[in-house]
Amino acid sequence: AVIVTGNEISERFKAETALAKAHKRLDSALIAADIGTYQWDVVSDRLNADQNLAQLFGVTLDPSGSLPLADCVAHIHPDDQARVMGEVGHAVETGEDFQSDYRIVRPSGERWVNSRGRLSRDANGRVVDFFGLVMDITDRKRAEANIQQLNGQLQQRATALEVANRELESFSYSVSHDLREPLRAIDGFTRILDEDYRSRLDEEGQRVLNTILNGTTRMGNLISDLLSFSRISRQYMSTSTVDMDKLVRTVT
């Protein structure tokens, strides 16, 4: 005879209640994270799944909570089906864990999912079950696509900036070369005037002559600065510590 005491019934009830609460919390967490769970019965080729997975794939479970594996496979994007099934076959053959990102097709549009699974074997080493989960990663894939698009745009802009810098350098070199020749002529003739005829000029003439000489010197410096500026993009950027107080005192 089996005698069951009231304490045993009470403890069992508490354990069942705690287990039911734990299952409820787990289900709530899976729903919030768009995660569905499954168990693929390899022998019967049927998929035992929860409602989260059924809703994610847009399939209907039978009263026992299962459906043929082919019903889920049919919702995988045609361009991804062969790859995904090949990865599943590899996991079954090698015993390695399965993990794959792929698209599923639903009436509302395509969704990206991440599927993971781990197999179990019987005493004879035969694969009998494949347990796993499927997570909706559409938002992550869209974010990655946006990042790739932004990176592409940045690369294009960097290329365009590099081309613009080369054109600026070429332009600056051409302009400075074209400017230096007439500037040298002006400077040369002005110095001849300064050396040979300064004594014949009155005070106003000497002032004008000095103005021309100073102007040609400034123009020469500006051309040199323009060339230096055009080469900045090709120079290596180095860092150093700057005494800001000293810098302020220098420029004030």
C-alpha positions as CSV (number, residue, x, y, z in Angstrom):
1,A,0.0,0.0,0.0
2,V,1.1,3.5,-0.8
3,I,0.5,6.1,1.9
4,V,0.5,9.8,0.8
5,T,0.6,12.3,3.6
6,G,-0.9,15.8,3.5
7,N,2.6,17.4,3.7
8,E,3.7,15.5,0.6
9,I,0.6,16.7,-1.3
10,S,1.2,20.3,-0.1
11,E,4.9,20.2,-1.1
12,R,4.0,18.7,-4.5
13,F,1.4,21.4,-5.0
14,K,3.9,24.1,-4.1
15,A,6.5,22.7,-6.6
16,E,3.9,22.5,-9.4
17,T,2.8,26.0,-8.7
18,A,6.4,27.3,-8.7
19,L,7.1,25.4,-11.9
20,A,4.0,26.8,-13.6
21,K,5.0,30.4,-12.6
22,A,8.5,29.7,-14.0
23,H,7.1,28.5,-17.3
24,K,4.8,31.6,-17.4
25,R,7.8,33.9,-16.8
26,L,9.8,32.1,-19.5
27,D,7.0,32.3,-22.0
28,S,6.6,36.0,-21.3
29,A,10.3,36.6,-21.8
30,L,10.3,34.7,-25.1
31,I,7.3,36.6,-26.4
32,A,8.9,39.9,-25.5
33,A,12.1,39.0,-27.2
34,D,10.4,37.5,-30.3
35,I,11.9,34.1,-29.6
36,G,10.2,30.8,-30.5
37,T,11.4,27.4,-29.4
38,Y,11.2,24.1,-31.2
39,Q,12.0,20.4,-31.0
40,W,12.6,18.6,-34.3
41,D,11.7,14.9,-34.0
42,V,14.2,13.6,-36.6
43,V,12.6,10.1,-36.7
44,S,9.1,11.4,-37.5
45,D,10.4,14.6,-39.3
46,R,7.9,16.7,-37.3
47,L,8.5,19.9,-35.5
48,N,7.1,20.4,-32.0
49,A,6.9,24.2,-31.5
50,D,5.5,26.8,-29.3
51,Q,3.0,29.5,-30.4
52,N,5.8,32.1,-30.6
53,L,7.5,30.2,-33.4
54,A,4.2,29.5,-35.1
55,Q,3.4,33.2,-35.1
56,L,6.9,34.1,-36.3
57,F,6.7,31.8,-39.3
58,G,3.0,32.4,-39.9
59,V,2.2,28.6,-39.6
60,T,-0.6,26.8,-37.8
61,L,0.1,24.0,-35.3
62,D,-2.0,20.9,-35.0
63,P,-3.8,20.2,-31.6
64,S,-0.7,18.4,-30.4
65,G,1.5,21.5,-31.0
66,S,3.4,20.1,-34.0
67,L,3.6,20.4,-37.7
68,P,5.6,18.8,-40.6
69,L,9.1,20.3,-40.8
70,A,8.4,21.0,-44.5
71,D,5.7,23.6,-43.5
72,C,8.4,25.7,-41.8
73,V,11.0,25.1,-44.5
74,A,8.5,26.4,-47.1
75,H,8.5,29.8,-45.4
76,I,12.3,30.2,-45.7
77,H,13.3,32.5,-48.5
78,P,14.0,30.5,-51.7
79,D,17.4,32.0,-51.9
80,D,18.3,30.8,-48.4
81,Q,16.6,27.4,-48.3
82,A,19.4,25.3,-49.8
83,R,22.1,26.9,-47.6
84,V,20.0,26.5,-44.4
85,M,19.2,22.9,-45.0
86,G,22.8,22.2,-45.9
87,E,23.8,23.7,-42.5
88,V,21.2,21.6,-40.7
89,G,22.6,18.5,-42.5
90,H,26.1,19.4,-41.5
91,A,25.1,19.7,-37.9
92,V,23.4,16.3,-38.0
93,E,26.4,14.6,-39.6
94,T,29.1,16.2,-37.4
95,G,27.2,16.7,-34.1
96,E,28.1,20.3,-34.1
97,D,25.6,23.0,-32.9
98,F,23.5,24.6,-35.6
99,Q,23.4,28.4,-36.0
100,S,22.2,30.4,-39.0
101,D,20.8,33.7,-40.1
102,Y,18.2,33.6,-42.9
103,R,15.1,35.3,-44.2
104,I,11.6,34.0,-43.9
105,V,8.7,35.1,-46.2
106,R,5.4,36.1,-44.8
107,P,2.4,37.9,-46.2
108,S,3.5,41.1,-44.4
109,G,6.9,40.9,-45.9
110,E,10.3,39.4,-45.3
111,R,11.8,39.0,-41.8
112,W,15.3,38.0,-40.7
113,V,15.7,35.3,-38.1
114,N,18.6,33.7,-36.2
115,S,18.1,30.0,-35.6
116,R,20.1,27.9,-33.2
117,G,19.9,24.2,-32.4
118,R,21.5,21.3,-30.6
119,L,20.9,17.7,-31.3
120,S,20.6,14.7,-29.0
121,R,21.3,11.0,-29.8
122,D,19.9,7.7,-28.5
123,A,21.9,4.9,-26.9
124,N,23.0,3.7,-30.3
125,G,24.4,7.1,-31.3
126,R,21.5,7.9,-33.7
127,V,20.3,11.4,-33.9
128,V,16.7,11.5,-32.6
129,D,16.0,15.1,-31.6
130,F,17.0,18.6,-32.5
131,F,16.3,21.3,-29.9
132,G,16.5,24.9,-30.6
133,L,15.1,28.4,-30.8
134,V,14.4,31.1,-33.5
135,M,14.8,34.8,-32.8
136,D,13.6,37.7,-34.9
137,I,16.6,39.8,-35.8
138,T,15.0,42.0,-38.5
139,D,15.8,45.2,-36.7
140,R,19.4,44.3,-36.2
141,K,19.8,43.4,-39.9
142,R,18.2,46.7,-40.9
143,A,20.6,48.5,-38.6
144,E,23.6,46.6,-40.1
145,A,22.4,47.5,-43.6
146,N,22.0,51.1,-42.6
147,I,25.5,51.1,-41.2
148,Q,26.9,49.5,-44.4
149,Q,25.1,52.1,-46.4
150,L,26.5,54.9,-44.3
151,N,30.0,53.4,-44.5
152,G,29.6,53.3,-48.3
153,Q,28.6,56.9,-48.4
154,L,31.5,57.9,-46.1
155,Q,33.9,56.0,-48.4
156,Q,32.5,57.8,-51.4
157,R,32.8,61.1,-49.7
158,A,36.4,60.3,-48.6
159,T,37.2,59.4,-52.1
160,A,35.7,62.6,-53.4
161,L,37.6,64.6,-50.8
162,E,40.8,62.9,-51.8
163,V,40.2,63.8,-55.4
164,A,39.3,67.4,-54.4
165,N,42.5,67.6,-52.4
166,R,44.6,66.4,-55.3
167,E,42.8,68.9,-57.6
168,L,43.4,71.7,-55.1
169,E,47.1,70.8,-54.9
170,S,47.4,70.7,-58.6
171,F,45.5,74.0,-58.9
172,S,47.6,75.7,-56.2
173,Y,50.8,74.5,-57.8
174,S,49.7,75.7,-61.2
175,V,48.5,79.1,-59.9
176,S,51.6,79.6,-57.8
177,H,53.8,78.8,-60.7
178,D,51.9,81.1,-63.0
179,L,52.0,83.9,-60.4
180,R,55.7,83.6,-59.5
181,E,56.9,84.3,-63.1
182,P,55.3,87.8,-63.4
183,L,56.0,88.5,-59.7
184,R,59.7,87.8,-60.3
185,A,59.6,90.2,-63.2
186,I,58.0,92.9,-61.1
187,D,60.4,92.3,-58.2
188,G,63.4,92.3,-60.5
189,F,62.6,95.6,-62.3
190,T,61.6,97.2,-59.0
191,R,65.0,96.3,-57.5
192,I,66.7,97.8,-60.6
193,L,64.8,101.0,-60.0
194,D,65.8,100.8,-56.3
195,E,69.5,100.3,-57.0
196,D,69.9,102.7,-60.0
197,Y,67.3,105.4,-59.6
198,R,66.4,105.7,-55.9
199,S,68.6,108.8,-55.6
200,R,66.7,110.5,-58.4
201,L,63.3,109.9,-56.9
202,D,61.7,112.4,-54.5
203,E,60.3,111.3,-51.2
204,E,56.9,110.2,-52.6
205,G,58.6,108.2,-55.4
206,Q,60.8,106.4,-52.8
207,R,57.7,105.6,-50.7
208,V,55.9,104.2,-53.7
209,L,59.0,102.1,-54.6
210,N,59.2,100.7,-51.1
211,T,55.5,99.9,-51.2
212,I,56.0,97.9,-54.4
213,L,59.0,96.0,-52.9
214,N,57.0,95.2,-49.8
215,G,54.1,94.1,-51.8
216,T,56.1,91.7,-54.0
217,T,57.7,90.2,-50.8
218,R,54.2,89.7,-49.3
219,M,52.9,88.2,-52.5
220,G,55.8,85.8,-52.6
221,N,55.1,84.7,-49.0
222,L,51.4,84.2,-49.8
223,I,52.2,82.0,-52.7
224,S,54.5,79.9,-50.5
225,D,51.8,79.7,-47.9
226,L,49.3,78.6,-50.5
227,L,51.5,75.8,-51.6
228,S,52.1,74.7,-48.0
229,F,48.4,74.7,-47.3
230,S,47.7,72.5,-50.4
231,R,50.1,69.9,-49.0
232,I,48.5,69.7,-45.6
233,S,46.3,66.7,-46.6
234,R,49.4,64.6,-47.4
235,Q,51.2,65.3,-44.2
236,Y,51.3,62.9,-41.3
237,M,49.3,64.2,-38.4
238,S,51.4,64.3,-35.2
239,T,50.2,65.2,-31.7
240,S,52.0,67.2,-29.0
241,T,51.3,68.9,-25.7
242,V,50.6,72.6,-26.0
243,D,51.1,75.1,-23.2
244,M,47.8,77.1,-23.7
245,D,48.9,79.9,-21.3
246,K,52.1,80.5,-23.3
247,L,50.2,80.3,-26.6
248,V,47.7,83.0,-25.4
249,R,50.5,85.2,-24.2
250,T,52.2,84.9,-27.6
251,V,49.2,86.0,-29.6
252,T,48.0,88.8,-27.3
